Amino acid sequence: MADYKGLLDKIGVKYDADLLTKVAKGLGPSIYNKDASTVAATDQTELDRVKNNFLIKKLGLSDGPALDDAIAGVVNQIGTSERNKYRAVFYYLLTKKFGKESVYN
């Protein structure tokens, strides 16, 4: 959790620690796997996986260009030069962007 909070502090995002914890718990043990714990922002297959498995299935959003725009926005918000785009932070930012905090309540 310290890494996630550090990244959010670094990019200047005021965060809800409770929601961040819930998002991280929702990812299960995958957050402890080095490869699965981050989002490969330059891999289109990975970004499609984020869209389909998280935005559409988990958050219940409808497919469309707004989802791709939101993903690109989060990549830019975290920064293209930031190597560690932690999945928990990525998903947290998307959850906030779409106002879907209720999914974690």
MITOR-906519 format. One record per residue: chain; x, y, z of N, C-alpha, C, CB in turn; residue number from 1; residue in one letter. Coordinates in Angstrom, 3 decimals. Glycine has a CB too. Example, Ala and Ser with C-alpha at 12.3 -4.5 7.8 and 13.67 -1.06 7.14 Angstrom:
2
cadena: A; nxx: 13.190; nyy: -5.690; nzz: 7.800; caxx: 12.300; cayy: -4.500; cazz: 7.800; cxx: 13.200; cyy: -3.300; czz: 7.800; cbxx: 11.308; cbyy: -4.473; cbzz: 9.046; num: 1; residuo: A
cadena: A; nxx: 12.850; nyy: -2.250; nzz: 7.080; caxx: 13.670; cayy: -1.060; cazz: 7.140; cxx: 12.900; cyy: 0.030; czz: 7.870; cbxx: 14.084; cbyy: -0.598; cbzz: 5.725; num: 2; residuo: S
This chain:
105
cadena: A; nxx: 0.818; nyy: -1.188; nzz: 0.000; caxx: 0.000; cayy: 0.000; cazz: 0.000; cxx: 0.868; cyy: 1.260; czz: 0.000; cbxx: -0.934; cbyy: -0.006; cbzz: 1.202; num: 1; residuo: M
cadena: A; nxx: 2.010; nyy: 1.175; nzz: 0.633; caxx: 2.892; cayy: 2.346; cazz: 0.683; cxx: 3.333; cyy: 2.758; czz: -0.723; cbxx: 4.126; cbyy: 2.054; cbzz: 1.562; num: 2; residuo: A
cadena: A; nxx: 3.597; nyy: 1.772; nzz: -1.591; caxx: 3.992; cayy: 2.081; cazz: -2.972; cxx: 2.864; cyy: 2.793; czz: -3.710; cbxx: 4.386; cbyy: 0.793; cbzz: -3.724; num: 3; residuo: D
cadena: A; nxx: 1.635; nyy: 2.325; nzz: -3.502; caxx: 0.481; cayy: 2.928; cazz: -4.181; cxx: 0.272; cyy: 4.368; czz: -3.710; cbxx: -0.797; cbyy: 2.092; cbzz: -3.927; num: 4; residuo: Y
cadena: A; nxx: 0.331; nyy: 4.549; nzz: -2.415; caxx: 0.147; cayy: 5.894; cazz: -1.861; cxx: 1.279; cyy: 6.811; czz: -2.310; cbxx: 0.077; cbyy: 5.845; cbzz: -0.318; num: 5; residuo: K
cadena: A; nxx: 2.495; nyy: 6.265; nzz: -2.377; caxx: 3.636; cayy: 7.047; cazz: -2.839; cxx: 3.474; cyy: 7.514; czz: -4.269; cbxx: 4.899; cbyy: 6.245; cbzz: -2.712; num: 6; residuo: G
cadena: A; nxx: 2.957; nyy: 6.628; nzz: -5.126; caxx: 2.738; cayy: 6.994; cazz: -6.524; cxx: 1.653; cyy: 8.059; czz: -6.627; cbxx: 2.355; cbyy: 5.756; cbzz: -7.358; num: 7; residuo: L
cadena: A; nxx: 0.570; nyy: 7.894; nzz: -5.891; caxx: -0.501; cayy: 8.890; cazz: -5.930; cxx: -0.009; cyy: 10.241; czz: -5.414; cbxx: -1.704; cbyy: 8.416; cbzz: -5.102; num: 8; residuo: L
cadena: A; nxx: 0.806; nyy: 10.223; nzz: -4.361; caxx: 1.392; cayy: 11.474; cazz: -3.861; cxx: 2.297; cyy: 12.099; czz: -4.923; cbxx: 2.190; cbyy: 11.220; cbzz: -2.556; num: 9; residuo: D
cadena: A; nxx: 3.088; nyy: 11.259; nzz: -5.572; caxx: 4.036; cayy: 11.725; cazz: -6.593; cxx: 3.331; cyy: 12.430; czz: -7.748; cbxx: 4.850; cbyy: 10.550; cbzz: -7.130; num: 10; residuo: K
cadena: A; nxx: 2.156; nyy: 11.899; nzz: -8.146; caxx: 1.441; cayy: 12.502; cazz: -9.271; cxx: 0.425; cyy: 13.558; czz: -8.805; cbxx: 0.727; cbyy: 11.414; cbzz: -10.080; num: 11; residuo: I
cadena: A; nxx: 0.427; nyy: 13.832; nzz: -7.497; caxx: -0.394; cayy: 14.920; cazz: -6.965; cxx: -1.874; cyy: 14.621; czz: -6.853; cbxx: -0.224; cbyy: 16.105; cbzz: -7.804; num: 12; residuo: G
cadena: A; nxx: -2.217; nyy: 13.368; nzz: -6.586; caxx: -3.627; cayy: 12.996; cazz: -6.459; cxx: -3.976; cyy: 12.838; czz: -4.983; cbxx: -3.930; cbyy: 11.683; cbzz: -7.240; num: 13; residuo: V
cadena: A; nxx: -4.985; nyy: 13.583; nzz: -4.543; caxx: -5.505; cayy: 13.371; cazz: -3.193; cxx: -6.388; cyy: 12.132; czz: -3.285; cbxx: -6.308; cbyy: 14.644; cbzz: -2.642; num: 14; residuo: K
cadena: A; nxx: -6.160; nyy: 11.179; nzz: -2.402; caxx: -6.846; cayy: 9.902; cazz: -2.542; cxx: -7.616; cyy: 9.514; czz: -1.293; cbxx: -5.858; cbyy: 8.824; cbzz: -2.880; num: 15; residuo: Y
cadena: A; nxx: -8.592; nyy: 8.649; nzz: -1.508; caxx: -9.393; cayy: 8.055; cazz: -0.443; cxx: -8.705; cyy: 6.741; czz: -0.091; cbxx: -10.913; cbyy: 7.836; cbzz: -0.879; num: 16; residuo: D
cadena: A; nxx: -8.013; nyy: 6.713; nzz: 1.040; caxx: -7.232; cayy: 5.537; cazz: 1.429; cxx: -8.106; cyy: 4.297; czz: 1.572; cbxx: -6.499; cbyy: 5.802; cbzz: 2.736; num: 17; residuo: A
cadena: A; nxx: -9.340; nyy: 4.471; nzz: 2.045; caxx: -10.250; cayy: 3.334; cazz: 2.218; cxx: -10.596; cyy: 2.721; czz: 0.860; cbxx: -11.541; cbyy: 3.774; cbzz: 2.956; num: 18; residuo: D
cadena: A; nxx: -10.921; nyy: 3.566; nzz: -0.111; caxx: -11.244; cayy: 3.064; cazz: -1.449; cxx: -10.020; cyy: 2.416; czz: -2.088; cbxx: -11.770; cbyy: 4.204; cbzz: -2.342; num: 19; residuo: L
cadena: A; nxx: -8.861; nyy: 3.018; nzz: -1.945; caxx: -7.631; cayy: 2.452; cazz: -2.497; cxx: -7.390; cyy: 1.051; czz: -1.930; cbxx: -6.425; cbyy: 3.372; cbzz: -2.194; num: 20; residuo: L
cadena: A; nxx: -7.614; nyy: 0.887; nzz: -0.632; caxx: -7.453; cayy: -0.417; cazz: 0.006; cxx: -8.448; cyy: -1.425; czz: -0.562; cbxx: -7.630; cbyy: -0.295; cbzz: 1.526; num: 21; residuo: T
cadena: A; nxx: -9.690; nyy: -1.003; nzz: -0.766; caxx: -10.718; cayy: -1.896; cazz: -1.311; cxx: -10.388; cyy: -2.312; czz: -2.738; cbxx: -12.092; cbyy: -1.220; cbzz: -1.269; num: 22; residuo: K
cadena: A; nxx: -9.889; nyy: -1.380; nzz: -3.533; caxx: -9.503; cayy: -1.707; cazz: -4.914; cxx: -8.359; cyy: -2.721; czz: -4.890; cbxx: -9.082; cbyy: -0.419; cbzz: -5.701; num: 23; residuo: V
cadena: A; nxx: -7.381; nyy: -2.495; nzz: -4.046; caxx: -6.237; cayy: -3.415; cazz: -3.949; cxx: -6.697; cyy: -4.800; czz: -3.498; cbxx: -5.177; cbyy: -2.862; cbzz: -2.968; num: 24; residuo: A
cadena: A; nxx: -7.577; nyy: -4.856; nzz: -2.504; caxx: -8.096; cayy: -6.149; cazz: -2.038; cxx: -8.879; cyy: -6.848; czz: -3.135; cbxx: -8.985; cbyy: -5.961; cbzz: -0.801; num: 25; residuo: K
cadena: A; nxx: -9.591; nyy: -6.073; nzz: -3.938; caxx: -10.380; cayy: -6.632; cazz: -5.035; cxx: -9.521; cyy: -7.306; czz: -6.092; cbxx: -11.206; cbyy: -5.550; cbzz: -5.676; num: 26; residuo: G
cadena: A; nxx: -8.260; nyy: -6.932; nzz: -6.162; caxx: -7.342; cayy: -7.542; cazz: -7.125; cxx: -6.790; cyy: -8.875; czz: -6.621; cbxx: -6.192; cbyy: -6.589; cbzz: -7.428; num: 27; residuo: L
cadena: A; nxx: -6.992; nyy: -9.140; nzz: -5.343; caxx: -6.556; cayy: -10.415; cazz: -4.776; cxx: -5.049; cyy: -10.571; czz: -4.783; cbxx: -7.179; cbyy: -11.555; cbzz: -5.529; num: 28; residuo: G
cadena: A; nxx: -4.597; nyy: -11.827; nzz: -4.795; caxx: -3.161; cayy: -12.093; cazz: -4.698; cxx: -2.351; cyy: -11.652; czz: -5.913; cbxx: -2.945; cbyy: -13.544; cbzz: -4.481; num: 29; residuo: P
cadena: A; nxx: -3.019; nyy: -11.256; nzz: -6.984; caxx: -2.284; cayy: -10.834; cazz: -8.186; cxx: -1.398; cyy: -9.621; czz: -7.917; cbxx: -3.261; cbyy: -10.516; cbzz: -9.316; num: 30; residuo: S
cadena: A; nxx: -1.726; nyy: -8.821; nzz: -6.895; caxx: -0.912; cayy: -7.626; cazz: -6.625; cxx: 0.463; cyy: -7.989; czz: -6.087; cbxx: -1.624; cbyy: -6.712; cbzz: -5.633; num: 31; residuo: I
cadena: A; nxx: 0.649; nyy: -9.253; nzz: -5.709; caxx: 1.956; cayy: -9.694; cazz: -5.212; cxx: 2.809; cyy: -10.309; czz: -6.318; cbxx: 1.775; cbyy: -10.701; cbzz: -4.083; num: 32; residuo: Y
cadena: A; nxx: 2.232; nyy: -10.459; nzz: -7.505; caxx: 2.957; cayy: -10.983; cazz: -8.660; cxx: 3.547; cyy: -9.788; czz: -9.402; cbxx: 2.020; cbyy: -11.842; cbzz: -9.601; num: 33; residuo: N
cadena: A; nxx: 4.854; nyy: -9.769; nzz: -9.580; caxx: 5.532; cayy: -8.618; cazz: -10.185; cxx: 4.916; cyy: -8.212; czz: -11.526; cbxx: 7.008; cbyy: -8.930; cbzz: -10.376; num: 34; residuo: K
cadena: A; nxx: 4.633; nyy: -9.181; nzz: -12.387; caxx: 4.079; cayy: -8.875; cazz: -13.704; cxx: 2.621; cyy: -8.422; czz: -13.608; cbxx: 4.188; cbyy: -10.097; cbzz: -14.619; num: 35; residuo: D
cadena: A; nxx: 1.822; nyy: -9.114; nzz: -12.846; caxx: 0.390; cayy: -8.817; cazz: -12.764; cxx: 0.095; cyy: -7.554; czz: -11.954; cbxx: -0.344; cbyy: -9.993; cbzz: -12.153; num: 36; residuo: A
cadena: A; nxx: 1.026; nyy: -7.126; nzz: -11.124; caxx: 0.767; cayy: -5.980; cazz: -10.249; cxx: 0.852; cyy: -4.639; czz: -10.968; cbxx: 1.738; cbyy: -5.990; cbzz: -9.104; num: 37; residuo: S
cadena: A; nxx: 1.349; nyy: -4.647; nzz: -12.205; caxx: 1.452; cayy: -3.404; cazz: -12.964; cxx: 0.716; cyy: -3.519; czz: -14.291; cbxx: 2.922; cbyy: -3.040; cbzz: -13.204; num: 38; residuo: T
cadena: A; nxx: 0.394; nyy: -2.380; nzz: -14.859; caxx: -0.258; cayy: -2.311; cazz: -16.165; cxx: 0.795; cyy: -1.917; czz: -17.191; cbxx: -1.455; cbyy: -1.294; cbzz: -16.159; num: 39; residuo: V
cadena: A; nxx: 0.937; nyy: -2.737; nzz: -18.215; caxx: 1.878; cayy: -2.443; cazz: -19.302; cxx: 1.173; cyy: -1.511; czz: -20.286; cbxx: 2.373; cbyy: -3.766; cbzz: -20.018; num: 40; residuo: A
cadena: A; nxx: 1.379; nyy: -0.231; nzz: -20.116; caxx: 0.638; cayy: 0.776; cazz: -20.871; cxx: 0.989; cyy: 0.824; czz: -22.352; cbxx: 0.876; cbyy: 2.118; cbzz: -20.271; num: 41; residuo: A
cadena: A; nxx: 2.083; nyy: 0.187; nzz: -22.749; caxx: 2.455; cayy: 0.187; cazz: -24.163; cxx: 1.977; cyy: -1.076; czz: -24.876; cbxx: 3.966; cbyy: 0.321; cbzz: -24.306; num: 42; residuo: T
cadena: A; nxx: 1.311; nyy: -1.961; nzz: -24.157; caxx: 0.823; cayy: -3.221; cazz: -24.712; cxx: -0.695; cyy: -3.121; czz: -24.914; cbxx: 1.186; cbyy: -4.424; cbzz: -23.776; num: 43; residuo: D
cadena: A; nxx: -1.121; nyy: -3.042; nzz: -26.174; caxx: -2.547; cayy: -2.870; cazz: -26.470; cxx: -3.388; cyy: -4.020; czz: -25.930; cbxx: -2.759; cbyy: -2.745; cbzz: -27.969; num: 44; residuo: Q
cadena: A; nxx: -2.844; nyy: -5.232; nzz: -25.934; caxx: -3.569; cayy: -6.382; cazz: -25.386; cxx: -3.849; cyy: -6.171; czz: -23.903; cbxx: -2.769; cbyy: -7.687; cbzz: -25.600; num: 45; residuo: T
cadena: A; nxx: -2.873; nyy: -5.638; nzz: -23.201; caxx: -3.032; cayy: -5.352; cazz: -21.772; cxx: -4.090; cyy: -4.275; czz: -21.549; cbxx: -1.691; cbyy: -4.910; cbzz: -21.157; num: 46; residuo: E
cadena: A; nxx: -4.071; nyy: -3.233; nzz: -22.355; caxx: -5.054; cayy: -2.162; cazz: -22.213; cxx: -6.459; cyy: -2.653; czz: -22.543; cbxx: -4.688; cbyy: -0.983; cbzz: -23.113; num: 47; residuo: L
cadena: A; nxx: -6.567; nyy: -3.549; nzz: -23.524; caxx: -7.861; cayy: -4.148; cazz: -23.849; cxx: -8.357; cyy: -4.994; czz: -22.680; cbxx: -7.759; cbyy: -5.007; cbzz: -25.129; num: 48; residuo: D
cadena: A; nxx: -7.437; nyy: -5.666; nzz: -22.015; caxx: -7.784; cayy: -6.482; cazz: -20.847; cxx: -8.319; cyy: -5.591; czz: -19.721; cbxx: -6.549; cbyy: -7.291; cbzz: -20.357; num: 49; residuo: R
cadena: A; nxx: -7.685; nyy: -4.451; nzz: -19.508; caxx: -8.163; cayy: -3.502; cazz: -18.496; cxx: -9.575; cyy: -3.055; czz: -18.851; cbxx: -7.211; cbyy: -2.272; cbzz: -18.387; num: 50; residuo: V
cadena: A; nxx: -9.789; nyy: -2.739; nzz: -20.113; caxx: -11.105; cayy: -2.272; cazz: -20.547; cxx: -12.163; cyy: -3.354; czz: -20.370; cbxx: -11.056; cbyy: -1.824; cbzz: -22.008; num: 51; residuo: K
cadena: A; nxx: -11.878; nyy: -4.552; nzz: -20.868; caxx: -12.883; cayy: -5.619; cazz: -20.835; cxx: -13.106; cyy: -6.194; czz: -19.444; cbxx: -12.481; cbyy: -6.724; cbzz: -21.766; num: 52; residuo: N
cadena: A; nxx: -12.024; nyy: -6.509; nzz: -18.750; caxx: -12.161; cayy: -7.191; cazz: -17.462; cxx: -12.480; cyy: -6.250; czz: -16.308; cbxx: -10.900; cbyy: -7.940; cbzz: -17.153; num: 53; residuo: N
cadena: A; nxx: -12.012; nyy: -5.022; nzz: -16.386; caxx: -12.268; cayy: -4.111; cazz: -15.274; cxx: -13.401; cyy: -3.130; czz: -15.576; cbxx: -11.005; cbyy: -3.346; cbzz: -14.934; num: 54; residuo: F
cadena: A; nxx: -13.240; nyy: -2.340; nzz: -16.619; caxx: -14.239; cayy: -1.305; cazz: -16.881; cxx: -15.605; cyy: -1.875; czz: -17.265; cbxx: -13.749; cbyy: -0.394; cbzz: -17.979; num: 55; residuo: L
cadena: A; nxx: -15.615; nyy: -2.884; nzz: -18.117; caxx: -16.886; cayy: -3.429; cazz: -18.587; cxx: -17.449; cyy: -4.455; czz: -17.602; cbxx: -16.710; cbyy: -4.068; cbzz: -19.967; num: 56; residuo: I
cadena: A; nxx: -16.638; nyy: -5.457; nzz: -17.238; caxx: -17.149; cayy: -6.520; cazz: -16.362; cxx: -17.282; cyy: -6.081; czz: -14.911; cbxx: -16.244; cbyy: -7.725; cbzz: -16.436; num: 57; residuo: K
cadena: A; nxx: -16.262; nyy: -5.478; nzz: -14.351; caxx: -16.275; cayy: -5.123; cazz: -12.923; cxx: -17.104; cyy: -3.873; czz: -12.651; cbxx: -14.850; cbyy: -4.910; cbzz: -12.422; num: 58; residuo: K
cadena: A; nxx: -16.855; nyy: -2.803; nzz: -13.412; caxx: -17.565; cayy: -1.548; cazz: -13.155; cxx: -18.906; cyy: -1.461; czz: -13.870; cbxx: -16.707; cbyy: -0.385; cbzz: -13.568; num: 59; residuo: L
cadena: A; nxx: -19.151; nyy: -2.369; nzz: -14.822; caxx: -20.441; cayy: -2.408; cazz: -15.504; cxx: -20.651; cyy: -1.296; czz: -16.511; cbxx: -21.526; cbyy: -2.357; cbzz: -14.506; num: 60; residuo: G
cadena: A; nxx: -19.574; nyy: -0.811; nzz: -17.112; caxx: -19.676; cayy: 0.267; cazz: -18.095; cxx: -19.909; cyy: -0.301; czz: -19.488; cbxx: -18.406; cbyy: 1.137; cbzz: -18.081; num: 61; residuo: L
cadena: A; nxx: -20.479; nyy: 0.503; nzz: -20.352; caxx: -20.705; cayy: 0.099; cazz: -21.737; cxx: -19.476; cyy: 0.414; czz: -22.568; cbxx: -21.949; cbyy: 0.801; cbzz: -22.322; num: 62; residuo: S
cadena: A; nxx: -19.154; nyy: -0.489; nzz: -23.488; caxx: -17.990; cayy: -0.304; cazz: -24.358; cxx: -18.191; cyy: 0.918; czz: -25.244; cbxx: -17.743; cbyy: -1.563; cbzz: -25.223; num: 63; residuo: D
cadena: A; nxx: -17.115; nyy: 1.590; nzz: -25.505; caxx: -17.170; cayy: 2.756; cazz: -26.371; cxx: -15.867; cyy: 3.525; czz: -26.287; cbxx: -18.349; cbyy: 3.656; cbzz: -25.998; num: 64; residuo: G
cadena: A; nxx: -15.736; nyy: 4.555; nzz: -27.107; caxx: -14.496; cayy: 5.337; cazz: -27.133; cxx: -14.187; cyy: 6.030; czz: -25.811; cbxx: -14.573; cbyy: 6.366; cbzz: -28.223; num: 65; residuo: P
cadena: A; nxx: -15.194; nyy: 6.279; nzz: -24.983; caxx: -14.953; cayy: 6.940; cazz: -23.692; cxx: -14.067; cyy: 6.078; czz: -22.798; cbxx: -16.287; cbyy: 7.241; cbzz: -22.980; num: 66; residuo: A
cadena: A; nxx: -14.182; nyy: 4.768; nzz: -22.918; caxx: -13.361; cayy: 3.880; cazz: -22.095; cxx: -11.900; cyy: 3.948; czz: -22.518; cbxx: -13.871; cbyy: 2.436; cbzz: -22.188; num: 67; residuo: L
cadena: A; nxx: -11.666; nyy: 3.927; nzz: -23.826; caxx: -10.294; cayy: 4.040; cazz: -24.335; cxx: -9.693; cyy: 5.393; czz: -23.970; cbxx: -10.265; cbyy: 3.843; cbzz: -25.862; num: 68; residuo: D
cadena: A; nxx: -10.512; nyy: 6.438; nzz: -24.048; caxx: -10.044; cayy: 7.783; cazz: -23.686; cxx: -9.676; cyy: 7.849; czz: -22.206; cbxx: -11.125; cbyy: 8.837; cbzz: -24.010; num: 69; residuo: D
cadena: A; nxx: -10.483; nyy: 7.206; nzz: -21.372; caxx: -10.218; cayy: 7.211; cazz: -19.932; cxx: -8.923; cyy: 6.474; czz: -19.611; cbxx: -11.387; cbyy: 6.576; cbzz: -19.169; num: 70; residuo: A
cadena: A; nxx: -8.715; nyy: 5.342; nzz: -20.275; caxx: -7.479; cayy: 4.576; cazz: -20.065; cxx: -6.274; cyy: 5.414; czz: -20.487; cbxx: -7.514; cbyy: 3.237; cbzz: -20.859; num: 71; residuo: I
cadena: A; nxx: -6.369; nyy: 6.043; nzz: -21.651; caxx: -5.275; cayy: 6.906; cazz: -22.126; cxx: -5.059; cyy: 8.067; czz: -21.158; cbxx: -5.578; cbyy: 7.445; cbzz: -23.551; num: 72; residuo: A
cadena: A; nxx: -6.130; nyy: 8.598; nzz: -20.611; caxx: -6.022; cayy: 9.691; cazz: -19.659; cxx: -5.295; cyy: 9.280; czz: -18.387; cbxx: -7.392; cbyy: 10.211; cbzz: -19.318; num: 73; residuo: G
cadena: A; nxx: -5.568; nyy: 8.060; nzz: -17.914; caxx: -4.894; cayy: 7.569; cazz: -16.714; cxx: -3.414; cyy: 7.320; czz: -17.004; cbxx: -5.567; cbyy: 6.275; cbzz: -16.201; num: 74; residuo: V
cadena: A; nxx: -3.111; nyy: 6.779; nzz: -18.184; caxx: -1.708; cayy: 6.576; cazz: -18.567; cxx: -0.983; cyy: 7.922; czz: -18.533; cbxx: -1.598; cbyy: 5.923; cbzz: -19.990; num: 75; residuo: V
cadena: A; nxx: -1.594; nyy: 8.948; nzz: -19.095; caxx: -0.976; cayy: 10.284; cazz: -19.096; cxx: -0.902; cyy: 10.884; czz: -17.702; cbxx: -1.750; cbyy: 11.220; cbzz: -20.009; num: 76; residuo: N
cadena: A; nxx: -1.935; nyy: 10.642; nzz: -16.899; caxx: -1.958; cayy: 11.173; cazz: -15.539; cxx: -0.828; cyy: 10.576; czz: -14.699; cbxx: -3.315; cbyy: 10.891; cbzz: -14.878; num: 77; residuo: Q
cadena: A; nxx: -0.631; nyy: 9.267; nzz: -14.828; caxx: 0.457; cayy: 8.617; cazz: -14.098; cxx: 1.796; cyy: 9.040; czz: -14.699; cbxx: 0.304; cbyy: 7.069; cbzz: -14.133; num: 78; residuo: I
cadena: A; nxx: 1.811; nyy: 9.196; nzz: -16.007; caxx: 3.027; cayy: 9.621; cazz: -16.703; cxx: 3.606; cyy: 8.490; czz: -17.526; cbxx: 4.068; cbyy: 10.125; cbzz: -15.708; num: 79; residuo: G
cadena: A; nxx: 3.869; nyy: 8.776; nzz: -18.784; caxx: 4.396; cayy: 7.737; cazz: -19.670; cxx: 5.788; cyy: 7.289; czz: -19.246; cbxx: 4.431; cbyy: 8.239; cbzz: -21.108; num: 80; residuo: T
cadena: A; nxx: 6.509; nyy: 8.140; nzz: -18.533; caxx: 7.858; cayy: 7.765; cazz: -18.113; cxx: 7.866; cyy: 6.976; czz: -16.798; cbxx: 8.713; cbyy: 9.010; cbzz: -17.967; num: 81; residuo: S
cadena: A; nxx: 6.734; nyy: 6.921; nzz: -16.120; caxx: 6.648; cayy: 6.170; cazz: -14.858; cxx: 6.550; cyy: 4.678; czz: -15.181; cbxx: 5.414; cbyy: 6.637; cbzz: -13.999; num: 82; residuo: E
cadena: A; nxx: 7.566; nyy: 3.935; nzz: -14.794; caxx: 7.609; cayy: 2.503; cazz: -15.111; cxx: 6.577; cyy: 1.711; czz: -14.332; cbxx: 8.989; cbyy: 1.947; cbzz: -14.832; num: 83; residuo: R
cadena: A; nxx: 6.383; nyy: 2.076; nzz: -13.078; caxx: 5.478; cayy: 1.312; cazz: -12.223; cxx: 4.073; cyy: 1.890; czz: -12.233; cbxx: 6.007; cbyy: 1.272; cbzz: -10.801; num: 84; residuo: N
cadena: A; nxx: 3.312; nyy: 1.471; nzz: -13.209; caxx: 1.903; cayy: 1.852; cazz: -13.256; cxx: 1.152; cyy: 0.747; czz: -12.508; cbxx: 1.372; cbyy: 2.030; cbzz: -14.761; num: 85; residuo: K
cadena: A; nxx: 1.154; nyy: 0.888; nzz: -11.186; caxx: 0.546; cayy: -0.147; cazz: -10.359; cxx: -0.924; cyy: -0.343; czz: -10.720; cbxx: 0.685; cbyy: 0.207; cbzz: -8.877; num: 86; residuo: Y
cadena: A; nxx: -1.298; nyy: -1.600; nzz: -10.892; caxx: -2.669; cayy: -1.936; cazz: -11.284; cxx: -3.683; cyy: -1.371; czz: -10.283; cbxx: -2.833; cbyy: -3.463; cbzz: -11.398; num: 87; residuo: R
cadena: A; nxx: -3.390; nyy: -1.465; nzz: -8.995; caxx: -4.320; cayy: -0.950; cazz: -7.984; cxx: -4.530; cyy: 0.555; czz: -8.144; cbxx: -3.801; cbyy: -1.262; cbzz: -6.570; num: 88; residuo: A
cadena: A; nxx: -3.470; nyy: 1.288; nzz: -8.418; caxx: -3.579; cayy: 2.736; cazz: -8.624; cxx: -4.320; cyy: 3.021; czz: -9.928; cbxx: -2.173; cbyy: 3.399; cbzz: -8.644; num: 89; residuo: V
cadena: A; nxx: -3.975; nyy: 2.283; nzz: -10.963; caxx: -4.611; cayy: 2.448; cazz: -12.271; cxx: -6.124; cyy: 2.254; czz: -12.141; cbxx: -4.018; cbyy: 1.445; cbzz: -13.303; num: 90; residuo: F
cadena: A; nxx: -6.521; nyy: 1.163; nzz: -11.486; caxx: -7.938; cayy: 0.857; cazz: -11.312; cxx: -8.618; cyy: 1.869; czz: -10.386; cbxx: -8.107; cbyy: -0.560; cbzz: -10.756; num: 91; residuo: Y
cadena: A; nxx: -7.897; nyy: 2.307; nzz: -9.371; caxx: -8.434; cayy: 3.321; cazz: -8.460; cxx: -8.772; cyy: 4.592; czz: -9.249; cbxx: -7.415; cbyy: 3.636; cbzz: -7.318; num: 92; residuo: Y
cadena: A; nxx: -7.840; nyy: 5.049; nzz: -10.068; caxx: -8.059; cayy: 6.276; cazz: -10.845; cxx: -9.226; cyy: 6.118; czz: -11.821; cbxx: -6.783; cbyy: 6.654; cbzz: -11.615; num: 93; residuo: L
cadena: A; nxx: -9.347; nyy: 4.941; nzz: -12.430; caxx: -10.474; cayy: 4.695; cazz: -13.341; cxx: -11.796; cyy: 4.656; czz: -12.573; cbxx: -10.269; cbyy: 3.371; cbzz: -14.111; num: 94; residuo: L
cadena: A; nxx: -11.779; nyy: 4.046; nzz: -11.404; caxx: -12.991; cayy: 3.989; cazz: -10.573; cxx: -13.453; cyy: 5.393; czz: -10.221; cbxx: -12.739; cbyy: 3.173; cbzz: -9.285; num: 95; residuo: T
cadena: A; nxx: -12.523; nyy: 6.247; nzz: -9.809; caxx: -12.857; cayy: 7.634; cazz: -9.473; cxx: -13.333; cyy: 8.405; czz: -10.703; cbxx: -11.644; cbyy: 8.337; cbzz: -8.853; num: 96; residuo: K
cadena: A; nxx: -12.654; nyy: 8.191; nzz: -11.825; caxx: -12.976; cayy: 8.912; cazz: -13.061; cxx: -14.438; cyy: 8.667; czz: -13.480; cbxx: -12.015; cbyy: 8.480; cbzz: -14.198; num: 97; residuo: K
cadena: A; nxx: -14.898; nyy: 7.430; nzz: -13.304; caxx: -16.264; cayy: 7.085; cazz: -13.709; cxx: -17.253; cyy: 7.165; czz: -12.554; cbxx: -16.291; cbyy: 5.693; cbzz: -14.302; num: 98; residuo: F
cadena: A; nxx: -16.804; nyy: 7.583; nzz: -11.374; caxx: -17.714; cayy: 7.720; cazz: -10.234; cxx: -18.328; cyy: 6.398; czz: -9.807; cbxx: -18.811; cbyy: 8.694; cbzz: -10.568; num: 99; residuo: G
cadena: A; nxx: -17.557; nyy: 5.334; nzz: -9.898; caxx: -18.068; cayy: 3.986; cazz: -9.590; cxx: -17.597; cyy: 3.472; czz: -8.227; cbxx: -17.635; cbyy: 3.008; cbzz: -10.674; num: 100; residuo: K
cadena: A; nxx: -17.370; nyy: 4.367; nzz: -7.290; caxx: -16.924; cayy: 3.960; cazz: -5.950; cxx: -17.897; cyy: 2.984; czz: -5.303; cbxx: -16.752; cbyy: 5.186; cbzz: -5.055; num: 101; residuo: E
cadena: A; nxx: -19.182; nyy: 3.090; nzz: -5.657; caxx: -20.204; cayy: 2.226; cazz: -5.057; cxx: -19.969; cyy: 0.745; czz: -5.337; cbxx: -21.570; cbyy: 2.621; cbzz: -5.564; num: 102; residuo: S
cadena: A; nxx: -19.213; nyy: 0.420; nzz: -6.379; caxx: -18.902; cayy: -0.973; cazz: -6.691; cxx: -18.111; cyy: -1.602; czz: -5.528; cbxx: -18.095; cbyy: -1.069; cbzz: -8.026; num: 103; residuo: V
cadena: A; nxx: -17.380; nyy: -0.796; nzz: -4.788; caxx: -16.542; cayy: -1.292; cazz: -3.712; cxx: -17.165; cyy: -1.124; czz: -2.325; cbxx: -15.223; cbyy: -0.596; cbzz: -3.753; num: 104; residuo: Y
cadena: A; nxx: -18.430; nyy: -0.713; nzz: -2.261; caxx: -19.094; cayy: -0.560; cazz: -0.954; cxx: -19.918; cyy: -1.775; czz: -0.618; cbxx: -19.981; cbyy: 0.682; cbzz: -0.938; num: 105; residuo: N
